[in-house]
Amino acid sequence: MNNQLEQTSSKIAIFRGKEIRKAIYQDEWYFSIVDIIEVLTGSANSRRYWSDLKSKLINNEGFSQLYEKIVQLKLESSDGKKYLTDTANTEIIFRIIQSVPSPKAEPFKRWLAKVGYERIQEIEDPELAAKRTRAIYKAKGYPDDWIEKRMRGIAIRGQLTHEWEKRGVKEEREYAILTAEISEATFGLKPSEHKQLKSLKNQNLRDHMTDLELIFTMLGEASTTEIAVQKDAQGFRENIEAAREGGDIAGNARRELEKKSGRKVVSKSNFLDVNPSESELISEK
């Protein structure tokens, strides 16, 4: 089994109301196998089911060569933390599905083929990914002006993580720490505290931010990127300092606005009441 972790982003897909975690690895989607097992079987212990099925496939059905193509990627669990999880691409998932007796197998195969084809289209035309993301938010009931801010925030976040990667920030834990530093300096709250204030569990915090929260998040991350570039911050420690300084710029602007308006920027409001959609939910690195 392959244990490489060079994934570029992770998301959640929805099949008939059930969440299936997935991540881009080597330019194609890799799906959480236990999530698929749960969808197909309704098993209360999909991990045990997969463990037993894996042994059966290896011992009785000559699955060992395909098993080498299973990749462990870090995917977010229901507790908000990321754990190494068995994932596989569309080809291997199709092979696994053949060994799972389920009336959902055929519609799931059609759904899986569609998701894989969309990824090929996005590689050929990156603008399609942005268009689909906008369509997802629109279908879920988000207002157009919020969607534009969210899309801009995604782009700014991408620029920041690209700079971090160039500057020697590699570990998932380091990304989380740097993000928390910016957030705490910007809002006076860590992301986990911000989620708790908004009554969120495993939802993406940024999908539930108000317009102002998105704007100050963008300011903090754009400022951090600019400082890291201008100071040529290298490695984790130097980028922590840049993150704090970038967050301070946004934090000072937030406090000034609160002083002038008499109203707090950080809000308990969320979008938990938007319409559900059988589509992807965005998750930044």
N, C-alpha and C positions, 0 to 999 in steps of 0.2 A: 504494500500500500504506500502511496506517495504522500509524504508529509510536508511538501513545500507549501509556503504560505504567501506566495507573491500575488495575492488577490488585489484588485484595484478598487472595487467597491462592492457593497452588499446591499441587498434590498429584500423586500418581502413581496411575494406574489400571492394572489388569492385564487383558489379553485373552489367554487361552490361554497363560498363563505369561510373556507379553511385557509389558514396562513401556511405558506411554504417558503421557508427562508432560502435565499439563493445568493450567489456571489459571482462576480466576473473573475475568471481565472484563465490566463492565457487566451484572452479575447473570446471566451464563450461562457455561457451560463453553467454553473455547477449548483446542483440542488441538494438540499438536506435530505438524506435518504430516510431518516426517521420521521420527518414531517410527511413525506410521501407515503410511508408505510401506515402512518396514522390516518391519513386521508382515505387510503384504499381499504383498510381493514376495520377502522373504528376501534382499534386495539387501545386499551387503557395503558398498556405498557409497550409502546412501539419500539423502545430500545431493546427490550428483551426479544421481541418478535424479530427484529432485524438481526440480532446476535444469533438467534437460532437459525434463521433463514440463511445467513452468511455461512455458517458451518455446513448447512445442508448443501448449499451451492458449491462450496469448495470441495467437500468430500464426495458428493454423489453426481455432480453435474459438470465437473471440469471447469469451474469458474475461476480457477487460480490466476490465469493470465489476465482476465478482465479485472480481477480484484486488485491487481497491481495498479490499475488506472483510477482507483478510488483515491480521492485526495481529502486530507483533513484540513479544513479551513476554520478560522475563528468566526463563529456566528453568534449573534446576540441571543441569549436565552431569556426566558420570562422574568428572570430576576434582574435583567438589565446588564448583566455581565456577559463577556464573550468567552466561549469555550471551543476547543477543537471539536469539530463535528465531521462525521463521515459525509462526504459529498461526492457526486458523480455528474458527468455531463449527460447530454440527452441520449447518446448511444448506449451508455451503461445503464441509465435509468430504464430505458426500453427493455433491456435484457432482464433487469430485476423485476419489472412489472409482469413479465411473462410467467414468473414463478409465484405470483401472488394472486390467489383466486379471489376475484372481486368483480361485481357488476359495474364498478366504476372504472375498470381498467381501460376500456375502449374510449370513453369520453375523455379520460385523463390523457391518453396518448395523443388525441387530437389537440387538446389544450397545450400539451408539452411541445408538440411540433410547431404550433403557432408561436409560442414564446421563443423557441429556438430560431425560427425564421425571422422574427422581429429583431433579434440580436444581430443576425447577418445583415439585415437592412441598415441597422444603426452603425455598423462598422463601415459600410459602404457610404453612408450619408449621415454623419454625426448630428446634423440638424434634426433628424427624425427623433432622436432621443429627447431633445428639448421639446419638440412639438408634442410628443407623447406624454411627457411629464406635465405640460400645460393642460393637456386634455384630461389627464387623470385628476388633477386638482379641480378642473372645471366640472367634471362629472360628479365629484364628491360634494360640490356645492360651495366651493370657495369663491369669494368675489374676485373680479378681474384685477382690480388694483392690488389686492393682496398677492395674487398669483405672480404678478410682475415683480414685486419685491422679493418674493420667495425665490423666483428664478434667478434674479440678480444675486441674491445671497448664496445660492448654490454655486454660481460662477466665481464669486469672491472666495468662497470656501475652497473651491478647487485650486485657485491660484495660490492660496496660502499653503495647502497641503503639498502642492507641487514644490514650492520653495522649501518647505521643511524637509521633504525627501532629498532634494538637491543638497541640503545643508547637513545631512547626516542624521536626521531624525527618522528612524526606521521602525522602532517597536510600536505596536498598537497602544501599549500602556503609555508611551511617551506622548503620542498624539492626544490621548485622553487627558493627561496631566496638563499639557500646554493649552488645550481647549478650556479646561477648568480654570486655569490662571487668567485667561482672557475674560471668561464669563464672570469670575469673581470680581475682577477689577472693573468690569463694565457695569454689572448689576448689583454687586455686593452679595451675590449668591453663586454657589457652585451649580452646575447643570442638574445634579441630583436634587438639590434643594429647590431649584426652579421648577422641576417636574412635580415635586411634591406639592408645591404651592398651587399648581394647576390641576391637581388631582389626576396626574398621569401615572401610568404604570410602565408598560413596555412600549408606549407610543413614542414617536420621534418628537422631541421637545420643539424643534423649529416648525413643525407642521401645526403647532398650537400657539405660536407666538402672535401677538398683536402686531399691527403695522409698525408702531414705534419700537417694539422689542426687536423686530427684524432689522429695522434701520440702525439701531445702536449695535446690534450684533455685527452687521456689515461694517460699521465704522471701526469697531474694535479689531476685526480680522483684517480689514484693509490696511489699517494703521500698523498692525503687527507685521504684515507683509512688507510694507514700505520700510519700516525700521530694520527688519532683518536684512533686506537688500542693501540699504544704505550703510549699515554697520557691518555688512558681510558676516552676519552671525553664523558661526559654525558649531555644530554639535548641539547636544541637548541643553547643556547649561547656558550657553550664550543665547539660545532661542527661548529659554524660560524668561530671561531678562527682557528680550524683545517682546514677548507675549505680555508681560506685566506692563511694560511701557505702552504698548498698543492698547491694552485694555484700559489703562489709566486715562488715555485720551478720550475714549468713549465714555468712561465713567464720569470724568469731569464735565463733559458735554451733557450727559444725562442729569447730573445734579444741578447744573445751571438751568436746564429746561424745567426741572421740577420746582426750582426756586421761583422762576418767573411765572409758571403756570399754576403753581399750587396743587399740582396733581402728580402722583407717583407714576413712573413709567412701567415698572414691573406690575403685572396684572395677574389675577387669578383666572381670568377668562381663558377659554380654550375652544377648540372646534370639535369636541367630542360628539356634537349633535349633527355634524355634516352627514350627508347621505353616504352610506357604504357603497363601495364600487369594487367589482371583481377586476382589480388591476394592481399595479405596483405602488408601494409606498416608498418614499424616498428616504435613504439613510446615508448620511455623509460619513466619511472616514473620520 
